[in-house]
Amino acid sequence: MTFILAGFLVSQFTGRIIYIQEKANITRIIDGDTLDTDVGRVRMLGINTPEKNEQGFNEASNFLKKYWGKDVSLISTNEDKDKYNRLLRYISYNNQLVNEQILALGLAHFYSYTNDEYTEELKQAEEQARLKNLGIWQKSKDECASCIQLIKLNPVDPGEYVLLKNNCNFNCNLQDWFIKDDASNKRKLNFSLSSLEQIKLDYSGRVWNDAGDSLYLRDEQGLLVLFFRY
């Protein structure tokens, strides 16, 4: 939990004080992690919510809509804008980080390749949601969900690949299942695996981040089958 006092951000985890850059009013919700304010479009730091037509998109967007028209604090750290010229910010409302609340409800996964003042508390919020199977962490009920094993993920390009195996004594149809990384790279599957069969999925184009990333395998309903972070 993070608290705002007299225009400063005070973290109970570190005790450090960081100046809050600016106040803003939320004028439009784009999706679960992007919104418009009277000072510009904001991409929320530390989180990534489901894309349109993915499981959890509506829930994340609807949660953020309750801040529509509210006055909030935009908190900047060591990142200012992304390549789309969106402001990269944490959002505080009533002395609480909205970014952290979204993770705690299982409406997003942690998404950052640089550490800052809030990294650990965001990771803790995500972990608690995952352990409780909340939101995007709901587990697949497909009979093959416990069968499919990640044998290896090679993130080094060229030659990135994912190796999956069916450990069960029956065939598993993975039609319309998909693999996703921490960003927005998504690969739909269109095959079946016989009992004890392995399959190597070759990647190109630097999909997997060498410095660290996550793999999410989800069934055709978008429910979680496998999660692996390195």
HELIX and SHEET records of a PDB file:
HELIX    1   1 PHE A   57  LYS A   65  1                                   9    
HELIX    2   2 VAL A   98  ALA A  104  1                                   7    
HELIX    3   3 THR A  119  LEU A  131  1                                  13    
HELIX    4   4 GLY A  135  TRP A  137  5                                   3    
SHEET    1   A 3 THR A   2  LEU A   5  0                                        
SHEET    2   A 3 PHE A   8  SER A  11 -1                                        
SHEET    3   A 3 ILE A  17  TYR A  19 -1                                        
SHEET    1   B 6 GLN A  96  LEU A  97  0                                        
SHEET    2   B 6 LEU A  87  TYR A  93 -1                                        
SHEET    3   B 6 GLY A  40  MET A  44  1                                        
SHEET    4   B 6 THR A  34  THR A  37 -1                                        
SHEET    5   B 6 GLU A  22  ILE A  29 -1                                        
SHEET    6   B 6 ASP A  71  ILE A  75 -1                                        
SHEET    1   C 2 GLY A  46  ASN A  48  0                                        
SHEET    2   C 2 HIS A 109  TYR A 111 -1                                        
SHEET    1   D 3 ILE A 148  ASN A 154  0                                        
SHEET    2   D 3 TYR A 161  ASN A 166 -1                                        
SHEET    3   D 3 GLN A 198  ASP A 202 -1                                        
SHEET    1   E 2 CYS A 172  ASN A 173  0                                        
SHEET    2   E 2 SER A 192  LEU A 193 -1                                        
SHEET    1   F 4 LYS A 186  LYS A 188  0                                        
SHEET    2   F 4 PHE A 178  LYS A 180 -1                                        
SHEET    3   F 4 SER A 214  ARG A 218 -1                                        
SHEET    4   F 4 LEU A 224  ARG A 229 -1                                        
END                                                                             
